Amino acid sequence: MTASCFAPETSTLDVDRIGGKVLSSCLLYQGSVTPGEINSAISRLSSLKTTSWIPCPFKVGIINQPPNINPVARSVCALTNHTGLETIISGINLKYDSLYARRAFLHWFHGEGMEKDEFACAREEMAALEKDYMYENYQSPCYQYRGEDGEDSDSGEFTE
């Protein structure tokens, strides 16, 4: 049951769940589930890649009452933060840039009191978020971060 939460076919977003890493995950169990069963199920998730700087990326909640919507004895719901979200954030940024270049819908936001500088600030924050996900996603042995001079550095581009 727990492993199915991390299967690519159960994801509501079309992201690369196999190539990326899990940053954090909240698992909410409902029904006749014991903490020992949950710990053993999580320990069997050996194929799941996690980040090195988060020792335990799982937050677990247990509701002892069985689900009343479905006629099952137990269920689990997972909310996971994954580096595969980089592609979603990148797509949002591209759409934002396209709409902002045409000044589409800006009159609605100006009418509500937003100023022009707030749009640029929002775009910078989204770019920083995209870069954070990209940086964490490519921190693996098969990727290297190369600067303009070809040396490993903090500024440059990701190469395979």
C-alpha positions in Angstrom: 0.0 0.0 0.0 2.8 2.4 0.9 4.9 1.5 -2.2 1.9 2.3 -4.5 2.0 5.9 -3.2 5.4 6.4 -4.9 4.6 4.5 -8.1 4.6 6.7 -11.2 1.2 5.6 -12.4 -0.5 6.9 -9.2 0.9 10.5 -9.5 -1.5 13.3 -10.3 1.2 15.3 -12.1 3.1 14.2 -15.1 6.6 14.3 -13.6 9.7 12.1 -13.8 9.3 10.3 -10.5 12.0 7.7 -11.3 14.9 10.1 -12.1 14.5 12.6 -9.3 14.6 12.6 -5.5 12.0 12.9 -2.8 12.6 16.0 -0.7 9.8 15.3 1.8 6.6 13.2 2.0 3.6 13.2 4.3 1.8 9.9 4.6 -1.6 9.8 6.2 -2.8 6.3 7.1 -6.4 5.6 8.0 -7.8 2.4 9.4 -6.2 -0.6 11.1 -2.6 0.2 10.7 0.1 -0.1 13.4 3.3 2.0 13.6 5.4 -1.1 13.2 3.8 -1.9 9.9 4.3 1.6 8.7 8.0 1.6 9.7 8.6 -1.7 8.0 6.8 -0.5 4.8 8.9 2.7 4.7 12.1 0.8 5.3 11.3 -1.4 2.2 11.3 1.6 0.0 14.9 1.1 -0.9 14.6 2.2 -4.5 13.3 5.6 -3.4 16.0 8.2 -3.8 16.1 10.9 -1.1 18.3 13.9 -0.5 21.4 13.5 1.8 20.6 16.6 3.8 17.2 15.4 5.1 17.8 12.3 7.3 14.1 11.3 7.4 12.0 12.8 4.7 8.8 11.1 5.9 6.1 12.6 8.2 3.5 10.0 9.2 0.0 10.4 10.6 -2.4 7.7 11.7 -6.1 7.8 12.0 -7.4 4.7 13.8 -11.0 4.9 12.4 -11.5 3.0 9.2 -12.4 5.1 6.1 -16.2 5.6 5.8 -16.2 6.5 2.1 -14.7 3.3 0.7 -15.5 -0.1 2.1 -11.9 -0.9 2.9 -10.2 -1.6 6.2 -7.3 0.8 5.6 -6.1 3.5 3.2 -3.1 5.8 2.8 -2.8 9.3 1.2 0.6 10.8 0.3 1.6 14.3 -0.4 5.2 14.4 -1.7 7.6 17.1 -2.6 9.8 15.8 -5.4 12.6 17.3 -7.6 10.6 16.2 -10.6 8.4 19.3 -10.0 11.2 21.3 -11.7 9.5 20.5 -15.1 6.2 21.8 -13.8 7.7 25.0 -12.4 9.7 25.5 -15.6 6.4 25.2 -17.7 4.7 27.7 -15.4 7.6 30.1 -15.8 7.5 29.8 -19.6 3.7 30.5 -19.7 4.2 33.5 -17.3 6.9 34.9 -19.5 4.7 34.5 -22.6 1.7 36.2 -21.0 3.8 39.0 -19.5 5.5 39.7 -22.8 2.1 40.4 -24.3 0.9 42.2 -21.2 -2.1 39.8 -21.1 -4.4 40.1 -18.1 -2.3 42.8 -16.4 -5.1 45.2 -16.3 -7.0 42.9 -13.9 -4.0 42.9 -11.5 -3.4 46.6 -11.8 -7.1 47.2 -11.0 -6.7 45.2 -7.8 -3.8 47.3 -6.7 -0.7 45.4 -7.8 2.2 47.4 -9.0 4.5 46.7 -12.0 7.5 45.9 -9.7 5.6 43.1 -8.0 5.4 41.1 -11.3 9.2 41.2 -11.7 9.7 40.2 -8.1 7.3 37.3 -8.5 9.2 36.1 -11.6 12.5 36.3 -9.8 11.2 34.2 -7.0 9.9 31.6 -9.4 13.2 31.5 -11.2 15.0 31.0 -7.8 12.6 28.2 -7.0 13.2 26.5 -10.3 16.9 26.8 -9.8 16.7 25.3 -6.4 14.8 22.2 -7.7 17.3 21.9 -10.6 20.3 22.1 -8.3 18.9 19.5 -6.0 17.9 17.2 -8.9 21.3 17.2 -10.5 23.3 16.6 -7.3 24.1 13.0 -8.2 27.3 11.2 -9.4 26.1 11.1 -13.0 25.9 14.9 -13.3 28.5 17.5 -12.9 28.1 21.3 -12.4 30.6 23.1 -14.7 31.3 26.8 -14.8 32.2 28.8 -17.9 35.9 28.0 -17.5 35.2 24.2 -17.5 36.0 23.8 -13.8 33.6 22.8 -11.1 32.0 25.9 -9.6 28.9 27.4 -8.1 28.0 29.3 -11.3 27.6 27.6 -14.6 25.5 25.0 -16.2 24.6 21.3 -15.6 26.0 18.7 -17.9 25.6 15.0 -18.2 
